[in-house]
Amino acid sequence: AREAGLGQEETLRRQVVQAEEQVAQQARVMLAREQEEWKERRQQASQADERLAASARAAAEHQQQLVAAMLKQVADEQCAISTARAELRADTEACRARLDQDRA
């Protein structure tokens, strides 16, 4: 009976060790899955960051193009104003010259 009890105890010990090994294996599998999920999440976050950065660069480039277009428009308007002033000055001088001739 004592040998049967010792055999049963050894069997129980083996079963406990087996159960512990199964639990450890399941924990390793779960950990590996979790690590893979985190890796995928980090990759997705990185891709989202890259898309956001690209979008920000595109927005900045568009903003620069708008500013450049506005600056060109201002320069064109300043040129037109200068031309109009020069023409007005020439017309004014021509009128003064005619007035001087008429007076003489």
C-alpha positions as CSV (number, residue, x, y, z in Angstrom):
1,A,0.0,0.0,0.0
2,R,2.9,2.2,0.8
3,E,4.5,1.6,-2.6
4,A,1.2,2.3,-4.3
5,G,0.9,5.5,-2.4
6,L,4.4,6.5,-3.4
7,G,3.7,5.6,-7.0
8,Q,0.5,7.7,-6.9
9,E,2.5,10.6,-5.4
10,E,5.1,10.4,-8.1
11,T,2.3,10.3,-10.7
12,L,0.7,13.4,-9.1
13,R,4.1,15.2,-9.1
14,R,4.6,14.4,-12.8
15,Q,1.1,15.7,-13.5
16,V,1.8,18.9,-11.6
17,V,5.1,19.4,-13.5
18,Q,3.3,18.7,-16.8
19,A,0.5,21.2,-15.9
20,E,3.1,23.8,-14.9
21,E,4.9,23.3,-18.2
22,Q,1.6,23.6,-20.1
23,V,0.8,26.8,-18.3
24,A,4.3,28.1,-19.0
25,Q,4.0,27.2,-22.7
26,Q,0.6,28.9,-22.9
27,A,2.0,32.0,-21.3
28,R,4.9,32.0,-23.8
29,V,2.4,31.7,-26.7
30,M,0.2,34.5,-25.3
31,L,3.3,36.7,-24.7
32,A,4.5,36.1,-28.3
33,R,1.1,37.0,-29.7
34,E,1.0,40.1,-27.5
35,Q,4.4,41.1,-28.7
36,E,3.4,40.6,-32.3
37,E,0.3,42.7,-31.8
38,W,2.4,45.5,-30.2
39,K,4.8,45.3,-33.1
40,E,1.9,45.7,-35.6
41,R,0.5,48.6,-33.6
42,R,3.9,50.3,-33.5
43,Q,4.2,49.8,-37.2
44,Q,0.7,51.2,-37.8
45,A,1.5,54.2,-35.6
46,S,4.7,54.8,-37.4
47,Q,2.9,54.7,-40.8
48,A,0.3,57.1,-39.5
49,D,3.1,59.4,-38.3
50,E,4.7,59.2,-41.8
51,R,1.4,60.0,-43.4
52,L,0.8,62.9,-41.1
53,A,4.3,64.3,-41.7
54,A,3.8,64.0,-45.5
55,S,0.5,65.8,-45.2
56,A,2.1,68.5,-43.1
57,R,4.9,68.9,-45.7
58,A,2.3,69.1,-48.5
59,A,0.3,71.7,-46.6
60,A,3.5,73.7,-45.9
61,E,4.5,73.5,-49.6
62,H,1.0,74.6,-50.7
63,Q,1.2,77.5,-48.2
64,Q,4.5,78.5,-49.7
65,Q,3.0,78.4,-53.2
66,L,0.1,80.6,-52.1
67,V,2.5,83.1,-50.5
68,A,4.7,83.2,-53.6
69,A,1.6,83.8,-55.8
70,M,0.5,86.6,-53.5
71,L,4.0,88.2,-53.5
72,K,4.0,88.0,-57.3
73,Q,0.6,89.6,-57.5
74,V,1.8,92.4,-55.2
75,A,4.9,92.9,-57.3
76,D,2.8,93.0,-60.5
77,E,0.5,95.6,-58.9
78,Q,3.4,97.7,-57.7
79,C,4.8,97.6,-61.3
80,A,1.5,98.6,-62.7
81,I,1.3,101.5,-60.2
82,S,4.8,102.6,-61.1
83,T,3.9,102.5,-64.8
84,A,0.7,104.5,-64.2
85,R,2.6,107.1,-62.1
86,A,5.2,107.5,-64.9
87,E,2.5,107.9,-67.5
88,L,0.7,110.4,-65.3
89,R,3.9,112.3,-64.8
90,A,4.6,112.4,-68.5
91,D,1.0,113.5,-69.2
92,T,1.3,116.3,-66.6
93,E,4.6,117.5,-68.0
94,A,3.1,117.5,-71.5
95,C,0.1,119.5,-70.3
96,R,2.4,122.0,-68.6
97,A,4.4,122.3,-71.7
98,R,1.3,123.1,-73.8
99,L,0.1,125.6,-71.2
100,D,3.5,127.3,-71.3
101,Q,3.3,127.4,-75.1
102,D,-0.3,128.8,-75.0
103,R,0.8,131.5,-72.6
104,A,3.7,132.5,-74.7
